[in-house]
Amino acid sequence: MDSYERYLKIKNSVPDDVEVIAVSKTRSIEEMDGAYKAGARIFGENKVQELIAKYDSFYKDVQWHLIGHLQRNKVKYLVGKVTLIQSLDSVSLLNEIEKQFGKKGAIADTLIEINIGNEESKTGILVEDLDSLLIEVEKCSHVKVKGLMTIIPKGDKENNRYYFKKVKELYEKLQKKDFKNITMSTLSMGMSGDYDIAISEGANMIRIGEGIFGKRNYK
Ligand SMILES: *Cc1c(COP(=O)(O)O)cnc(C)c1O
């Protein structure tokens, strides 16, 4: 199977209202072509340079999501090219996005990345620090928060479900509040190995790499 068949298979197996992000990090334009031809129109990259390079050389009717950790000094390159920054995880990053998108009169759509397992090795904001970030988002003119993203700790199915549930609870709690610049409409959780569980726990956006493109070779 190539990325054409694998994308179709996944897309057809999930509910229509679940957005499938084709995570194309490390993949060539040629490898991505199959997924595009099968209908994929949102691609996720974890590095800014790679996103920009592919933005310039791939089809123009696709959207690009930044899903990896974002360094402040790279934010300026994303203006006008990224549709959704899924990895907002600190006040300092928020302020840089506000500044750089503001310079061009643009609006940045973002998801707040939650480090739900309190793992030191992972990026994302800790739940205990979330309120201070939300307060700052309310002061912005060029940043909108559309929902939450998470990468859960490795574990068995039961464990996965436990963490997805926790993020869903947080999402629903925030949905009930009335913050300026913040709407909770996107819940991005689930990757190749656990997206079915994530969907059953409420994900409406899944991020699939190996499930579409096969095993990654990191050189
Ligand atoms: C690589 C990556 C994925 C996709 O992982 P797969 O296991 O290949 O599906 C999803 N989300 C993020 C943030 C990633 O970096």
The ligand as an SDF file (V2000), in Angstrom:
LIG
                    3D

 15 15  0  0  0  0  0  0  0  0999 V2000
    5.0270   12.7760   14.4380 C   0  0  0  0  0  0  0  0  0  0  0  0
    3.8560   13.3340   15.1090 C   0  0  0  0  0  0  0  0  0  0  0  0
    2.5800   12.7690   14.9540 C   0  0  0  0  0  0  0  0  0  0  0  0
    2.3210   11.5450   14.1000 C   0  0  0  0  0  0  0  0  0  0  0  0
    2.8320   10.4070   14.7090 O   0  0  0  0  0  0  0  0  0  0  0  0
    2.6070    8.9630   14.0420 P   0  0  0  0  0  0  0  0  0  0  0  0
    2.8690    8.0210   15.1540 O   0  0  0  0  0  0  0  0  0  0  0  0
    3.5900    8.8610   12.9360 O   0  0  0  0  0  0  0  0  0  0  0  0
    1.2140    8.9140   13.5700 O   0  0  0  0  0  0  0  0  0  0  0  0
    1.5120   13.3830   15.5700 C   0  0  0  0  0  0  0  0  0  0  0  0
    1.6650   14.4770   16.3490 N   0  0  0  0  0  0  0  0  0  0  0  0
    2.8650   15.0500   16.5210 C   0  0  0  0  0  0  0  0  0  0  0  0
    2.9590   16.2640   17.3760 C   0  0  0  0  0  0  0  0  0  0  0  0
    3.9960   14.5060   15.9180 C   0  0  0  0  0  0  0  0  0  0  0  0
    5.1820   15.0880   16.1170 O   0  0  0  0  0  0  0  0  0  0  0  0
  1  2  1  0
  2  3  1  0
  2 14  2  0
  3  4  1  0
  3 10  2  0
  4  5  1  0
  5  6  1  0
  6  7  2  0
  6  8  1  0
  6  9  1  0
 10 11  1  0
 11 12  2  0
 12 13  1  0
 12 14  1  0
 14 15  1  0
M  END
$$$$
